[in-house]
Amino acid sequence: MIETTTQGVLPSQTLETMIADEVIGADEPIISAQIQPASLDLRLGTKAYRVRASFLAGEGRSVADRLSDFVMHEVDLTAGAVLEKGCVYVVPLMERLALPSGIQAVANAKSSTGRLDLLTRTIIDGGVEFDRITHGYSGPLYAEICPRSFSVLVRPGMRLNQIRFRKGQSVLNDAALRDLHASTALVNGPATIADGLGFSVDLEPANGTLVGFRAKPHTGVIDLDLIGHYDRAEYWEEIRTSDGRIILDPGAFYILVSREAVTIPPSYAAEMAPYLAMVGEFRVHYAGFFDPGFGYAEAGGAGSRGVLEVRCHEAPFVLEHGQIVGRLVYEHMSERPALLYGAEMASNYQGQGLKLSKHFRA
């Protein structure tokens, strides 16, 4: 049983206990590769439902009930199937929960998912918010998937999103965050701390003029099982600048990088949160979890920059070098995880700079 009395994000070893106790259950046995330092990867099931629109179940209603209102057709994923750009799908996940009182969860897209502009959110029975699972929830999990830039080929067992569990509230306030930065540098420079650790965009690279990539509008399908396979020139336009500024086009999707190199110490986890909407008409992330050990020197990081997944909304917007575009919210772990990001696991983005998803050749 879960015996921790310390508040905070639950680490890998506690997740193993929750699996053994069937607090986290699954249609197929959960494999060790799903267990991350502070989260669990979730797997697609065997069916997808093409729906007319995104939806939440709402209080007192199940996702299955709402599907009957919106479903257009069913897609069998068993042999692989294409989820088409611009369409919305609901996929029952293999995992299910039986959370005890006091344990709640939050879900998010995995890094590679976000870098493909693959909007993936978790919905639950009775849910009134995306990606939020209240304490005591018992029931199935579903992924809502909307490919925004590229059509993708998916199969059962693929891991597009992840879930993080926490006991109580353990977010560091600004004073505690300043103390942590003083003892363990969280960024490689001055720290902007206000409702979290602010980070800015890098549009003045040390070498060259390449500052990012913009998704091309008409591309082929991406098979999510193929790693290091695709030529980025077929899917992405290079964004270059020599004056430290770019103009974001409405509806376009960009991969940029933070100016700061970030560190997440082993006893902490972090989540990227969007900056205040009043600073500009754009969204700055889809995948927001930063694991313990990310950018940490002893885990092979020595500072890793954050990749920014940016989509501009209503009007063209000028983005300038050093402009603060988001913030990292740090939380205590309930205990140091047995695994650290990058140290004992195949971490694709440790020590990263500007980098596309793992599906593209370097």
PEZIMO-V843920 format. One record per backbone hydrogen bond with DSSP energy under -1.0 kcal/mol. CO is the residue of the C=O (numbers start at 1). NH is the residue of the N-H. If there is no record, write none. Layout:
BEGIN
co,nh
CO,NH
CO,NH
END
This chain:
BEGIN
co,nh
8,167
9,334
11,15
12,16
13,17
14,18
15,19
16,20
17,21
18,23
18,24
19,22
23,98
25,96
31,34
32,35
34,41
37,12
39,36
40,163
43,94
44,157
46,77
48,75
49,90
50,72
50,73
58,61
61,126
62,66
63,67
64,68
66,69
66,70
67,71
70,52
73,50
75,48
77,80
81,154
83,152
84,87
88,51
89,145
90,49
91,143
92,45
94,27
96,25
97,139
100,103
100,136
104,166
105,133
106,164
108,162
110,114
111,115
113,116
113,118
114,117
117,148
119,146
121,144
122,131
123,142
124,127
127,58
131,107
133,105
134,137
137,99
139,97
141,93
142,123
143,91
144,121
145,89
146,119
147,86
151,222
152,83
153,224
154,81
155,158
158,44
160,110
161,42
162,108
163,40
164,106
165,10
166,104
167,8
170,332
173,177
174,178
175,179
176,180
177,181
178,182
179,183
180,184
186,263
187,189
192,198
196,194
197,328
199,325
199,326
200,259
201,322
209,241
212,239
213,255
214,237
222,153
223,226
230,361
231,234
232,235
232,236
235,216
237,214
239,211
239,212
244,321
246,319
248,317
249,252
252,312
253,215
254,310
255,213
256,308
257,202
262,304
264,293
265,268
267,333
269,331
270,290
271,329
273,327
276,279
277,280
280,282
281,313
283,311
284,309
288,272
290,270
291,294
292,341
293,296
294,264
295,303
296,299
296,301
297,300
304,262
306,258
308,256
310,254
311,283
312,251
317,248
319,246
320,323
323,201
325,275
326,199
327,273
328,197
329,271
330,172
331,269
332,9
340,344
345,347
349,352
352,305
357,360
358,228
359,229
359,230
END
